[in-house]
Amino acid sequence: MISLLFARLFGGARKLEEANERLRREVTAHEATLRELEAARRELEARVAERTKQLSLMTARFETALRGAKVYVFSQDSDLRYTWVYSPHAEASAAQLLGRTDEQVLAAADRDSVVAVKRRVLATGMPQDCEVAFVAPGGRTLFALHVEPIFGPERTVDGVMCAAVDISRTRLLESEQRRLTEELRTAVQRYETALRGSGVTVFTQDRDLTYTSISNPLLGREVDDIVGRSDEEILPAASRAAVTALKRRVLAEGRPADGEVSIGEGAGRRWFDLHVEPLRDVTGAIVGLIGAAVDNTPRKEAEVHLRLLMRELTHRSKNLLAIVQAMARQTARYTGSVETFMDQFGARLQALAASHDLLVQESWHGASLDELARAQLAQYVDGAGAQVVIQGPGILLKPEAAQSLGLAIYELLDNAARYGALSAPQGRVSLTWCRRPAAQGGGVEIVWAEAGGPSVSAPSRRGFGSLVIERNLAGAAAAEVDLAFPPEGVRCRMVIPDDQLLAN
């Protein structure tokens, strides 16, 4: 019995020990679990703190970006009441919008279009964009508005989320850009018009003297055929050295330079006043040239012609003095009184002056045969009772031939008015001319024919007029002269060779 009791006691103690051991293991396991939970808690807290820090940083960056971009973000419910507002400037002003609607916030002029856009987003669930003006105490601000739908749990649209970007300055800059662009276009148009009308060609070249731009065609080449080429390819070899030397001096010294250059030879030679300056970049380094070439070929040609005219004037003045002296001597020889001398000499000077007037009008290049004849015969050509007929093709005479022929026509006219056809009312004179074919020697044949006047007979001696017609014209213009006196009227045939004519 006792042994049974000890056995039971000993067995109970062993079970108790086993129970304690299990309890100790459970406690140890719970302590490990608690330690794991504590570690997990600390790790979670660290993660939460890190995420909170990151969220704060992202929020700060987001708000900084919104403030810098002047972006307003807000949400509205399905009744378009403001439920949340972010303002990049003042939280107080943003808070004043909460609970209000667009009817209470926006001006009437902009309200309907904006509300229509937002309600369209509520109805369709599709984003929309528009522009809206907001009038504040500080002035009127223009916004670009982007509207997105806010979806609820059942994918129903519960409201809208909006972003409003201040584009007032952008629109102002766009307007200013359009204005400046228009002004620039007008300035460029004026510049190009001025260049076209002035004969000035503006160009730019790089350091290798390759053309990068040019305002006008030059030397028979179009703009597209010049840009991308160098002076070595554009300029004739004989003219290249002077031009490139001036340009390279500008590149080397960095100072503007001017020069007069000629390009080409012979009839195609052109003269230019050349002004070249260094072209610099924003750092001040020389990257090329900018220049202006003024075509002064007409001026140079005028100078050459003026010098020629001066030499011609000196020569012709001497010839004219010789002619006047001869006229004076011959007129004095065939007149018996001072009064008669003055009348005849003055009339001959007037005839000579008429020829000179035509030559001066044409810068002493020559004179038209038709104009020369009409200048000498004007008083008998015009009007209803005209007694002189002038007819012939366009012929241009060299100055010597024009001067001598003008005197000859005057002497024929003076003789006809004194003794021939023009001394009678029914008398007529024809002055005609035509080109002679090369087979006949070429030149121009001029015929003076009188009719209807008193009967004519050959004079017993040659007077001054005959000398002028026969000798002066033949000597000065190398002309053939045949002066005849048939009874029906004086007839004079004059042939002026081709070398005394100018090409029409």
FENFEN-V260644 format. One record per residue. RES is the residue in one small letter. D_CENTER is the distance of its C-alpha to the mean C-alpha in whole Angstrom. Layout:
BEGIN
res=RES d_center=D_CENTER
res=RES d_center=D_CENTER
END
This chain:
BEGIN
res=m d_center=136
res=i d_center=135
res=s d_center=134
res=l d_center=132
res=l d_center=131
res=f d_center=129
res=a d_center=128
res=r d_center=126
res=l d_center=125
res=f d_center=124
res=g d_center=122
res=g d_center=120
res=a d_center=119
res=r d_center=118
res=k d_center=116
res=l d_center=115
res=e d_center=114
res=e d_center=111
res=a d_center=110
res=n d_center=109
res=e d_center=108
res=r d_center=105
res=l d_center=105
res=r d_center=104
res=r d_center=101
res=e d_center=100
res=v d_center=99
res=t d_center=98
res=a d_center=95
res=h d_center=95
res=e d_center=94
res=a d_center=92
res=t d_center=90
res=l d_center=89
res=r d_center=88
res=e d_center=86
res=l d_center=85
res=e d_center=84
res=a d_center=82
res=a d_center=80
res=r d_center=80
res=r d_center=79
res=e d_center=76
res=l d_center=75
res=e d_center=75
res=a d_center=73
res=r d_center=70
res=v d_center=70
res=a d_center=69
res=e d_center=67
res=r d_center=65
res=t d_center=65
res=k d_center=64
res=q d_center=61
res=l d_center=61
res=s d_center=60
res=l d_center=58
res=m d_center=56
res=t d_center=56
res=a d_center=55
res=r d_center=52
res=f d_center=51
res=e d_center=52
res=t d_center=49
res=a d_center=47
res=l d_center=47
res=r d_center=47
res=g d_center=44
res=a d_center=42
res=k d_center=44
res=v d_center=45
res=y d_center=48
res=v d_center=51
res=f d_center=54
res=s d_center=56
res=q d_center=58
res=d d_center=61
res=s d_center=61
res=d d_center=61
res=l d_center=58
res=r d_center=60
res=y d_center=58
res=t d_center=61
res=w d_center=59
res=v d_center=56
res=y d_center=54
res=s d_center=52
res=p d_center=50
res=h d_center=50
res=a d_center=54
res=e d_center=57
res=a d_center=58
res=s d_center=56
res=a d_center=56
res=a d_center=59
res=q d_center=59
res=l d_center=58
res=l d_center=60
res=g d_center=62
res=r d_center=60
res=t d_center=58
res=d d_center=54
res=e d_center=56
res=q d_center=57
res=v d_center=54
res=l d_center=51
res=a d_center=49
res=a d_center=50
res=a d_center=46
res=d d_center=46
res=r d_center=49
res=d d_center=50
res=s d_center=47
res=v d_center=48
res=v d_center=52
res=a d_center=51
res=v d_center=49
res=k d_center=52
res=r d_center=54
res=r d_center=52
res=v d_center=53
res=l d_center=56
res=a d_center=57
res=t d_center=55
res=g d_center=55
res=m d_center=52
res=p d_center=49
res=q d_center=46
res=d d_center=43
res=c d_center=42
res=e d_center=41
res=v d_center=43
res=a d_center=43
res=f d_center=46
res=v d_center=46
res=a d_center=48
res=p d_center=49
res=g d_center=46
res=g d_center=44
res=r d_center=42
res=t d_center=41
res=l d_center=40
res=f d_center=41
res=a d_center=40
res=l d_center=44
res=h d_center=45
res=v d_center=49
res=e d_center=51
res=p d_center=55
res=i d_center=58
res=f d_center=61
res=g d_center=64
res=p d_center=67
res=e d_center=67
res=r d_center=64
res=t d_center=63
res=v d_center=61
res=d d_center=62
res=g d_center=59
res=v d_center=55
res=m d_center=54
res=c d_center=50
res=a d_center=48
res=a d_center=45
res=v d_center=42
res=d d_center=41
res=i d_center=37
res=s d_center=36
res=r d_center=34
res=t d_center=32
res=r d_center=31
res=l d_center=30
res=l d_center=28
res=e d_center=27
res=s d_center=26
res=e d_center=25
res=q d_center=22
res=r d_center=21
res=r d_center=21
res=l d_center=19
res=t d_center=17
res=e d_center=16
res=e d_center=15
res=l d_center=13
res=r d_center=11
res=t d_center=11
res=a d_center=10
res=v d_center=7
res=q d_center=6
res=r d_center=7
res=y d_center=6
res=e d_center=2
res=t d_center=5
res=a d_center=7
res=l d_center=6
res=r d_center=6
res=g d_center=9
res=s d_center=10
res=g d_center=11
res=v d_center=10
res=t d_center=10
res=v d_center=10
res=f d_center=12
res=t d_center=15
res=q d_center=19
res=d d_center=22
res=r d_center=25
res=d d_center=26
res=l d_center=23
res=t d_center=21
res=y d_center=18
res=t d_center=16
res=s d_center=13
res=i d_center=10
res=s d_center=7
res=n d_center=8
res=p d_center=11
res=l d_center=14
res=l d_center=18
res=g d_center=18
res=r d_center=17
res=e d_center=14
res=v d_center=12
res=d d_center=15
res=d d_center=17
res=i d_center=16
res=v d_center=16
res=g d_center=20
res=r d_center=21
res=s d_center=22
res=d d_center=23
res=e d_center=26
res=e d_center=25
res=i d_center=22
res=l d_center=23
res=p d_center=26
res=a d_center=29
res=a d_center=30
res=s d_center=27
res=r d_center=27
res=a d_center=29
res=a d_center=28
res=v d_center=24
res=t d_center=26
res=a d_center=29
res=l d_center=26
res=k d_center=24
res=r d_center=27
res=r d_center=29
res=v d_center=26
res=l d_center=27
res=a d_center=31
res=e d_center=31
res=g d_center=28
res=r d_center=27
res=p d_center=24
res=a d_center=24
res=d d_center=23
res=g d_center=24
res=e d_center=24
res=v d_center=24
res=s d_center=24
res=i d_center=24
res=g d_center=26
res=e d_center=29
res=g d_center=30
res=a d_center=28
res=g d_center=25
res=r d_center=25
res=r d_center=22
res=w d_center=22
res=f d_center=19
res=d d_center=20
res=l d_center=19
res=h d_center=19
res=v d_center=20
res=e d_center=21
res=p d_center=22
res=l d_center=21
res=r d_center=23
res=d d_center=24
res=v d_center=26
res=t d_center=29
res=g d_center=28
res=a d_center=28
res=i d_center=26
res=v d_center=24
res=g d_center=22
res=l d_center=20
res=i d_center=16
res=g d_center=16
res=a d_center=14
res=a d_center=15
res=v d_center=15
res=d d_center=16
res=n d_center=19
res=t d_center=21
res=p d_center=22
res=r d_center=23
res=k d_center=25
res=e d_center=26
res=a d_center=27
res=e d_center=29
res=v d_center=31
res=h d_center=32
res=l d_center=33
res=r d_center=35
res=l d_center=36
res=l d_center=37
res=m d_center=39
res=r d_center=41
res=e d_center=41
res=l d_center=42
res=t d_center=45
res=h d_center=46
res=r d_center=46
res=s d_center=48
res=k d_center=51
res=n d_center=51
res=l d_center=51
res=l d_center=53
res=a d_center=55
res=i d_center=55
res=v d_center=56
res=q d_center=59
res=a d_center=60
res=m d_center=59
res=a d_center=61
res=r d_center=64
res=q d_center=64
res=t d_center=64
res=a d_center=67
res=r d_center=69
res=y d_center=69
res=t d_center=70
res=g d_center=73
res=s d_center=71
res=v d_center=69
res=e d_center=68
res=t d_center=67
res=f d_center=65
res=m d_center=63
res=d d_center=62
res=q d_center=62
res=f d_center=60
res=g d_center=58
res=a d_center=57
res=r d_center=56
res=l d_center=54
res=q d_center=52
res=a d_center=52
res=l d_center=50
res=a d_center=48
res=a d_center=47
res=s d_center=46
res=h d_center=44
res=d d_center=42
res=l d_center=40
res=l d_center=40
res=v d_center=38
res=q d_center=36
res=e d_center=35
res=s d_center=34
res=w d_center=38
res=h d_center=36
res=g d_center=39
res=a d_center=40
res=s d_center=41
res=l d_center=44
res=d d_center=44
res=e d_center=43
res=l d_center=45
res=a d_center=48
res=r d_center=47
res=a d_center=47
res=q d_center=50
res=l d_center=52
res=a d_center=50
res=q d_center=53
res=y d_center=55
res=v d_center=52
res=d d_center=51
res=g d_center=53
res=a d_center=56
res=g d_center=58
res=a d_center=56
res=q d_center=58
res=v d_center=56
res=v d_center=54
res=i d_center=51
res=q d_center=49
res=g d_center=47
res=p d_center=44
res=g d_center=41
res=i d_center=42
res=l d_center=40
res=l d_center=43
res=k d_center=42
res=p d_center=43
res=e d_center=47
res=a d_center=48
res=a d_center=46
res=q d_center=48
res=s d_center=51
res=l d_center=51
res=g d_center=50
res=l d_center=53
res=a d_center=55
res=i d_center=54
res=y d_center=55
res=e d_center=59
res=l d_center=59
res=l d_center=58
res=d d_center=61
res=n d_center=63
res=a d_center=63
res=a d_center=63
res=r d_center=66
res=y d_center=68
res=g d_center=66
res=a d_center=65
res=l d_center=63
res=s d_center=66
res=a d_center=67
res=p d_center=66
res=q d_center=66
res=g d_center=65
res=r d_center=61
res=v d_center=59
res=s d_center=57
res=l d_center=54
res=t d_center=52
res=w d_center=51
res=c d_center=50
res=r d_center=48
res=r d_center=51
res=p d_center=51
res=a d_center=51
res=a d_center=55
res=q d_center=56
res=g d_center=54
res=g d_center=50
res=g d_center=49
res=v d_center=49
res=e d_center=53
res=i d_center=53
res=v d_center=56
res=w d_center=58
res=a d_center=60
res=e d_center=63
res=a d_center=65
res=g d_center=67
res=g d_center=68
res=p d_center=71
res=s d_center=73
res=v d_center=72
res=s d_center=73
res=a d_center=72
res=p d_center=73
res=s d_center=75
res=r d_center=73
res=r d_center=69
res=g d_center=68
res=f d_center=64
res=g d_center=62
res=s d_center=64
res=l d_center=63
res=v d_center=59
res=i d_center=59
res=e d_center=61
res=r d_center=60
res=n d_center=57
res=l d_center=55
res=a d_center=57
res=g d_center=56
res=a d_center=53
res=a d_center=51
res=a d_center=54
res=a d_center=54
res=e d_center=58
res=v d_center=59
res=d d_center=62
res=l d_center=64
res=a d_center=66
res=f d_center=69
res=p d_center=70
res=p d_center=72
res=e d_center=70
res=g d_center=67
res=v d_center=65
res=r d_center=63
res=c d_center=60
res=r d_center=59
res=m d_center=56
res=v d_center=54
res=i d_center=51
res=p d_center=50
res=d d_center=47
res=d d_center=46
res=q d_center=46
res=l d_center=43
res=l d_center=39
res=a d_center=37
res=n d_center=36
END
